[in-house]
């Protein structure tokens, strides 16, 4: 059985990849994948996702 992650879980998965420059790109991907963005709300959560995008992207660039 294939269990689909929640939109919030998927947002964190995407942010950790290092492939996204910022939150807007993560949200665009979530929409494209058919997720609702209702769980991805609030300033603290959005700040966490932005910071995760930044650190993951820097780590990916460093590893290349």
Beta strands, then each sheet from edge to edge (+ up, - down):
end
